[in-house]
Amino acid sequence: MSRLTHAISRASRWHLFLMPLSLLFLLPLLQMVLASFTSNADINRFPPRFIPSALHISGYVRLFRDAPVGRWMLNSAIVSGIAIVSHLILCSLGGYAYARLSFRGRTVAFVTLVATIMIPTQMLMIPTYFMFTHLGLIDTLGAAFVPFLTSAFGVFLMRQFFLSLPKDLEEAGRIDGLTTFGVFFRIVLPLARPALATLAVFTLLNSWNDLLWPLIAINDPSKFTIQLGLINFQGAHHIDWQELMACNVVATAPLILGFLVAQRQFVQTMSMSGLKG
Amino acid sequence: MKHGILISDHEKAGGGGARRRHAATGSGAALAAGSDAGSGAGFGAGFAADDLGGAFGPGREKPKWTARRRRVVANLTGWSFAAPATLIILGLTLFPAGWAFLISREHWNGITPARQIGWDNYRLMLQDSDFRSAVNHTVLFTVLYVPVVLVLGMFLAIALNRKIRFISFYRTALFVPLVVSAAATGILANFVFDQQFGLANNVLRVLHLPQQGFLADRHEVMWVIALIYLWTDLAFSVIVYLAALQDIPTDCLEAARMDGANRWQQFRHVILPSLAPVTVFVGVWETISVLQIFELVLTTTHGGPLGASQTVVYFVYNQAFNLSRYGYGSAVAYTLFGATLVITLGLFAYARRSKIEAF
């Protein structure tokens, strides 16, 4: 009996610590959602209340009327979509080459590639801005996605995965008469699904949430990504908190829903990398 | 197809004899070079040989030609896989990195022609009190934040690593903020820490504690930003520690328990040492990312009030893209890169000296 109570108290000690902490972590998000449904009159009332007296969707109505939020979401979706597809193709091709193929200059190229991971983006943004100006990319959606076409980290990730694959299947494919490309597309890529999923999550998070680069490269409101739209929206209007929180919810919801659906994959991705810069 | 593969297999399997026979010819050399780099090379060589099989019949009558062709085809295949990613990455990093260094030695506003001024931008930096206070904020932030995130991350990972009820709820709750963008976090933080109707002051009011200025208070602003950053970032270290904890073999812990180690001793002598490499990794990672903190500052305070939350990267951004001082901005960015590199290498050297294999 005493052992049982002991076990219970030991378990509940963790609950006593984890329960309030996890609520604390959720509270801001809950507040965001609640505020987006609270009328501004209610938000500005003193003393403030956490639970609104009535729920209104007028914030969302105003949001979609005042700002091209649909366009911004579409832009973000385009940028992230292109980034993901191109990451999957280019990084797996590159990763496979550096893991399995032998060619002149392989080692030098790979070492240089990995070394570039250390170069911080802040150092690159000024010349990149002028480079893109010369290329006529500034203020186009191209400016937003070109830096996300591929990444040294992605190549590195895929290479590590391919190194861990057993070679037998590839050799079997060879004997069955496949070319190098055939082996890659028919045998290796289907086996790489978990690594590709991880890479896709990594790319989605990086491209969807990026703010610094679109901030520099895009001025035309119709080319804004949702993150850029969000912070411009914050500055442009006298603060309409309900509308702003609605915009926040719209910008954040896709990734949170994605996280809830594919939590395992997200956690896997995090444990393999650091994603926040 | 098969022909080529069989040749290369035969050569591999045939070992000494076959190899010696080809040693004088180029083909043997190609093969030897191939086997140095691993069996992928074997594929390449086989592939090349096979291509020739069709075009040049037996292919062994002109061994030198064959070997060269093989190598060319292997190189072409390899580069056709590697080139797209490699060229894009190098073009978007090495080229601008070199250019940034040139810009950092110029006086340039982006419109009028640049003027070469040598190291003047770097010299100016040393006297610039705004820059110095940005450095102070960043360093203070790093020194305070990184240890906290290491200790909290490790502790939370240990807490989340047990099989108790609601554990998946706890994990989800703690991990969700990781996917919330800096822009959304910043705007949400402005709302939560608003002086009049923000949740934070409201809680203080209910508890009968004095109201705070938070982001509007010069002395509190960096603390509040650190707290917000912790909200979005803590999960990263928790997840990395969690993965490491699950790699600790259970028999180690069991053996410790058998030897009569209590919970603290188990932690001190088994868990802590096996987490050392991960701690170095998380430490380096957090240091690098905290030194580069920018977006949260932009979306909460724009460096204010009165520059009290200006960080180094915010300073770079402001100099370059608000004040059009591109040369000066580049010089600061380069200095930040140098400092980060020194710190990172220093941590690596420390880890190696204390025999922690972090990478």
Interface residues (C-beta under 8 A of the other chain):
Chain A: A11 W14 H15 F17 L18 M19 L21 S22 L23 F25 L26 L27 P28 L29 Q31 M32 A35 I43 N44 R45 F46 P47 P48 F50 L90 C91 L93 G94 Y96 A97 Y98 A99 R100 L101 S102 F103 R104 G105 R106 A109 T112 L113 T116 M118 I119 P120 T121 Q122 M123 L124 M125 I126 P127 T128 Y129 F130 M131 V146 P147 L149 T150 S151 A152 G154 V155 K167 E170 E171 R174 I175 G177 T179 T180 F181 V183 F184 L205 W208 N209 L211 L212 L215 I216 Q227 L228 L230 I231 Q234 W241 L244 M245 N248 A251 T252 L255 I256 G258 F259 L260 Q263 F266 V267 M270 S271 G274 L275 K276 G277
Chain B: M1 K2 I5 A33 G34 A37 G38 S39 G40 A41 F43 G44 G46 F47 R71 A74 N75 L76 T77 G78 W79 F81 A82 P84 A85 T86 I88 I89 L90 L92 T93 L94 F95 P96 A97 W99 A100 I103 G110 L156 A159 L160 R162 I164 R165 F166 F169 Y170 R171 T172 A173 L174 F175 V176 P177 L178 V179 V180 S181 A182 A183 A184 G186 I187 L188 A189 N190 F191 V192 Q196 F197 G198 L199 N202 R205 W231 T232 D233 A235 F236 I239 V240 L242 A243 W285 I288 S289 Q292 F294 E295 L298 T299 V313 V316 Y317 A320 F321 Y326 G329 S330 A333 Y334 L336 F337 T340 L341 T344
